[in-house]
């Protein structure tokens, strides 16, 4: 009788994990640089890294909410901006490895290569670009996205690198707790906040869940110690946030109202983002918690989920902008993908895959990887309006003292409900009167390195700077009115605001004695303010 095959060595297991993580990252894909939220969060780092003339840009000189992330971005920019792409590839791999480590603690999950490959294929499928693209093509909605994203259009993994992507540390924290490393778990949860203070509440809820679970298990001293470690590590973030973004200054309420109700209501107002699909996500994460209820990490998640639910209920009653901006529902960005992972793992535990199933799973995973390459090369996602003619001209001609004013207005966002992903939707995306925020020329700063007067997409966070942003938006939006450019004193106003150039739609030419046309392309005309 032949002897059984030897168990794979640690080195072989590590190689397997890395290869599967690479497959996940390729199948997931990522955006080109300067896509969506990157235009907000890369700005300070790009300015620090000497990109173009951004060191002179107004917004780049406002208070930076993510200084550690910006320092990392600046380091990459000092070499080449392209370095951000492989950096995000590593983040995608890390996310998969964290989830793989977590599900290894699920009771009954087979410790076999067939099971691990099957899990990798199924979990990758829930994130794969090609399936998301096919969903948009067939039914018009990116439904697979809802298996990985949280409520209110918030998520761990976005289209490209940004501060929220470091939320993958929360998955590592949960996995560490699942494997009996509570101090490491709480430390990782706290470190997540170093990269983005928006994780203060989710990380705090997760630490609370871990501490209470340890106390329930009779490990009170360990629980208190882990909590203290987390508090020590997160204290600098809390101190910095209170120092630079003081919520107690006299104009803080006004600034928070602007942010919560004008700029990001799709993140802050439950009546905007909660719909039938969000209800299905809620049911999904509750199902995942039910499956994990007998596991220590599952009970910790239940505590975190209850905490988030109670705070969300408080917000529905109190309607406080300050609480809305803390995003009590953001813990869902961890709960939903973990529910997906646990559900897949428990299914594999119930229907243990054999060699044949593993071969099918491997073939499916390979197909997802090849499809990810096709999505990337053919540009099937992450599409926007083609504005390269304008950007090429401005990049070649702009100087450090030049400030460009672009068409800007408060978008007419309607009362539509629900959060959507437009990553694989064809441009143009947002339509007037929907629950989406339309943005034009959002890539202008980073694509050209030129200074911009203001735009709606990118916003500061300190109270006085938020009010200045609103003032600038109002000034810019007033210029869209009929006859606005010939209003007496307009030339002097533009000079006082520091505006040196105007970018305007070619279909709506401007006529004013103080404007000189310097460029015109298929979409835009550039004028110099004399």
N, C-alpha and C positions, 0 to 999 in steps of 0.2 A: 504494500500500500504506500503510495507516494506521500512524503511528508508535506505538511501545509506550507504555503509560500510564506517566507519570512515577513514580519511586519516592516513597513517602511521605516527607514532611519529618520532621525530628526532633520538631517540635511535634505533628504528627499521630500519630507513633508513641507519643509520651508520652501523648497523650489516649487512644489505643487501650488502652495498658497500664493507665491509671487506671480506665477504664470496665470493663475485664475484671476488674480487682482488686475493684472495687465489686460486680460481679456475683458473684464468688467469695464475698465477705464476706456478701452477702445470702443466697446459697444455703446457706452454712455455718450461719448463724444463731448466736445466743448466748443464754445463759441470762439470766433476770431476776437482779437483784442478790441476793446472799446465797445462792448455790447451791453445795453441795458444798464443795470446798476453799477457796472464798472465805471461809467462816466461820472458817478458820484464818488465812489470809494477809492478810485485810483488817483484822483486829482491831487490830493495833498502829497502823496508819495511821488507822483510824477514831477510836481513842482520842486520838491526837495532834491530829486534826482537830476535836476537841470534840464527837464524836457521843455524844449522851445523857450517861450517867454512866460511860462506859467508862474514863475516866481513873482511876477507883477500882477497876476490876476486877482481880482477882488475876492472871489470865493475861496481861492487857494490860500488866502491869508486870513480866513476866518478860523475860529476854534476847531481843531481837528478832533472828531469824536473817536477816532480809532488810530491813535498815534503809533502804537506798536506795529500794526499792520502797515501803516504808511512808511515807517522806517524800513520794513522789509521790502516794500515796493520800491522805495528810493534806492536801496541796495541793488535791486535787480535792474532798475533804470540806469544806474551808473555803468552797467555792463551792456545790456540791451533789453528793451522792453519785451522782446520775444521770450525771454526767460520766464515770464509769467505763465506761459503755456505749459512747459514741462512741470512747473511748480504745481499747477492745478491737476495735472495728470497724477502726480504723487498723492495729492489730496484724495482724488478719486480712488486710487489704490488703497489708501489708508482706510477710507470708509468701508470698502469691501472687507478688508482684513479685520477691522473692528467687529463687523457684523458676523463674520465667520468665527471669530473668537467667542462672540456672545452665544451663538447657537450651539457651539460645542458643549455648552453647559445645560442645554435643554435635555431633560431626562428622556432617555430612550432614543436620542438621536444616534444613529449608528456611526461608530468610529471606523468607517470604511471609505475607501477611495470612491466607490460607486455612489455612496450617499453624499460625499462632499462635492463631487462633480455634478450630481443631480441638483443639489442645493444651489451651487454656483450658477447653473444654467437657468433655473427658475427665478432666482433672485435677480440675476442680470436681466432677464426678460422683463421684469417689472420696471426697469430703469432704461431699457434699450431705446436708443434714438429711433431705430427703424420702426418699432412697434408704435411709438408715440406719433411718428410721422404718418404711418398708415391709419391710425385712429383719426387724425385730423382729416386725412384725405377721404375717409369713408363716412364718418359721421360728423365731421366738423369740430370735434372737441378732443382735446388731448386727455383721454380718460386714464391711461396708465400713470400719468403724472400724479393722480390723486392717491396712488398706492405708496408714494414716497414723500409727498409734500404734506405740510400741516395745514391748519386753517389759515384763512385771511391771506392767501397767496404768499405764505412764508414757508421756508424750507431750509434744510441743511445744505443740500447740493443744488446750486443754481447752474446757470448756463456756463459760467466761467468763474475765475477766482475773485473772491470778494470776502470781506470779513466774516460774513455769516457761514462761510464754508468751514471755518474752524470749529463749528458746532459738531464736527465729526469727533472731537474730543469728548463730547458727551456720550457718544456711543462707546468709545474706549473706556470711559468711566464706568458705564453700566456693565460692560464686559468684565472689567477688573473686579467689580463688586460680585458679579456672578461667579467668579473664580476665586473668591475668598480673599480679596485684597481691598478691604474697605478704605484704608487710609489712602492708598493710591487712587482709588475711585473718587473720593471726595477731593483730593488734590487736583486731579484732572478736570473735574467739574469746575473748580474754581479757576484754573488756568484758562479754561475756555473764555472766561470773561475778560482776560487780558487782551484778546483780539477784538472783542465786540461787547460793549456793555449791555447790549440788548439781551445777552444771555444771563444777566444777573438773576432775574426771576426764575427762568427755567432751571438754571444750575442750582439755585437755592432750593427749589422744590425737590430736585433730585437728591441733593445732599440731605434734606430733611427726611425724605423717604428712606434713604440708606441708614441714617442715624436711628430712626424709629424702628426699622427692621432689626438692627443690631440690638437695640434695647429689648425688643420683643423676644429675641433669642437669648437674652440673659447676658449680653456682652455690652453692658452699659458703659464701662470704662473705655472700651474700644470705640464705641459710638461717639462718646463725648470727645475723645481724642481726635477722631476723624473730622468731627465737626469743627473743632478748634483749628486744625490744620487748614481746612477750607476757608475759615473766617480770616485767618492770618494772610492767606494767599490772595483773597479777594479784597481785603481792606484797601490796598492802594488804588484799586479800580474805583471803589466807592468814593474814596477821598478825591481822586482826580475828577470824577463825574460831578460831584458836588461843588468842587472848586471852579471848574470851567463851564459848567452848565447849571448854575445855581437855580434850583426850582423855587426858591423863596424870594427872589428879587421882585420888585413891584410889577414889572411887565411880564413876568413869567407866565401868568395865566393867559394873557393875550397871545403870547408866542406859542404856547402849547395848543391853544385853540386853532391857530393858523396851521400848525403842523397836523393836528389830528383831524380837523374838519375840512381843510382846504387842500393841503398837499397830499396826505396819505390816508384819506378816509377808507380806502380799500383795505388797509391794514388795521384801522382803528375802530371802525363802526360796525358792530356785529350785524346790524340790519342790512348792511351793504354786502357782507361776504357770506352770511349764513343762508344757504339755500338747500335744495334737495340733495345735491352732491355732497355738500358739507355734512348734511345729516347722515349720508351713507358713510362718509369718512368716520364720523363719530361712532356709528355702529361697528365699523371695521376695527377701530382701535379698542373699543370695548370688548369685541370678540377676542382680540389679541391678548388683552389683559386677563380675560377669562381663562384662556389657555395657559397663561403664565402665572396664574394666581397661586399655585403651590410652590413656586420657585422663589427664593429670596429676592432676586432682582425683580421678579414680577410684582411682589408685594411692595417693594420700594416704588415701583412705577405707579401702582395703584394709589399710594399716598400722594405722589406728585400730581397725578391726574385729578384726584379729589381737590387738592389745593388749587390747581388751575381752574377747575370748575367753580369752586366757591368764589374765587376772585373774579371770574367772568360774570357770575351771578351778581356780585357786588357792583360791577361796572354797569350792568344792565339796569340796576336800580339807581345808582348814584349818578351815572352819566358824567363822570369826571374825566376830563381830558388827560390829566396827569396819570391816572390809572390806565387809561386806554393806551397811552404811549409806553407803558410798562409791558404791554401785550401779555395779559394773563393767560391767553390761549396759545402762547408760543411754545409751551411744553409739547404741543401736538406735533411739532417738527421732529421730535424724538419718538413720540408714541406711535405715530403712523408707520414709519419705516420699520420700527421694532415689531409692531403688530404683523406687518407683512413677513418679516423674517421668521418670527416665531410660528406663524401659521404654516409657512412652507416647511419649517423644521419638524413641526408636529405631524404634518401630513407624511413626510418622509419616514418618521418614526413609526407611523401606523402601517405604511406600505413600503417596507424596506426594499429599495431597488437592488436588483441583481446586475450581473454583467451586461445583459441585453439592454436594460433600462439606462445604465450608465453610458452605453455606446450611443443610444438615441439622444441622451442629454448632451453628450459631448458634441455630437453632430449639430444639435440645435444651438449650442453655445458658439461653435465655430461659425455658423450661419449668422448669428447676431454680431459677431466680431467683423466678419466680412461686410455685413450690411452697415456697420458703424463706419467703416472706411469709405464705403460708397456715399453715405450721408455727408461725410466730411468733404470728400473730393468733389461731389456734385453740388454742394451748397444747398442741401434740401432743408436745412434749418438755419436759424439765427440770421434771417434775412431782414434787410431794411432798405429804405429808399437809397438809390444810387446817387450819392452826393459828392463823388470823388473829384469832379471838375472844380467845384467850389473849393474843396479842401486842398487840392493841389495848388491852386492859385494863392490862397491865403497862406499856406505853409511856406511858399516860395517868396512871398512879399511882405509878410507881417513883420513889424519891428516891436521892440520891447515897450514902446510907449503907445502902441496902437491898441484901441479897445473897440471891439466889434459889437454892434447891436443887431440882434436877429429878431424875426417875428416872434413875439412872445405874448401869451395871454393866459388868463385863467381858463382852463378847459371846461367846456360845458358837460361835465360828467352828470349823467342822469341818475335815476333811482333804481337802475338795474341791480340785480342781486347775483351774488356768486363770485368766486375767485377763479380765474382762468390762467392757463399758461399759453402764451403766444409764441413760444420758442419755435414751433414748427408750423406756425400759421403764415400764409403768404402776406407780404406787405401790400398796402398799408393795413395796420392792425386795428388800432382803436378807432371807433366810430363815434361821432358826436351823439350824446344822449345815452351812451352805454355806461356800464360800471367800470370802464377802463379809462386810463389817463393817456390821452394822445400826446405825443411829444414829437417835435421836429428839430432836426439839427442837434440832437442830443450829444452826438460825437464830436461836436465842433472843437471844443477845447483840446481834447486829447488827440484828435486826428490831425490838428493843425499846429498845436503848441501855442496858439494865439490867445490873447486875453479876451474874455467875453464880458459884456456888461451884466447880463443876467439870463438865465433860462429857467423853465419851470421844472425840468427834471432834477436838477442838482440844487440842493438846499442846505443852508447852514443849520445849526442846532442851538447855539447860544441865543438867549432871548433878544438882545438888542440887534443881533445879526439877522434873526428871523424877521424882525420888524423891518429892517433895512431891505431884506430880500423882497418882502411884500411891497414895499414902496417902489422898488425898482420894477417889479412886475407890473404894477399899476401904471407907472410912467411909460413903460414899453408898450403895454396894451393900448394905452390912449392914442398911440401913434397909428393904430390901425383904422381909426375913425376917418371919415371922409373929410378931406381938407386939413387934416392934422398937421401936415408938413408945412403948410403956408400960414399957420397961426402966428400972429405977431409974437416975437420973442422966442420962437422955437429954436432958431439957430443958437441963440445965447444959452438956452436951456441945455442943448446937446453939448455945447462947449463946457458948461458948468458941470455936467455929469461925466465929463471926460471921454465922451464918445467921439471916436475919430473916423469910424467907418460904419456904414449901414449895409446889411445884407437883406435883400427883399425879393419876394417872388418875381420872376421875370414877367409873369402875366399881369402884374400890378405895378407898372413902372412909376417911379417917383419923379415929380417935377418940382424943383425948388432951386433958387439961384445959388444957394450955398452948397449944393450937392454936385459932385463931379463923378460921372460914371468911370470906373476903372476896370471893370470886368463884367462880362455877361456870358452865361452858358445856357444850357437847355432848360435849367430850372430857376436859377437865381442871378440877380444882378448885384454887384458890389458898388457902392458909392463912397467917395471920400468926402468927409465934412470939411469944407474949406476953412 
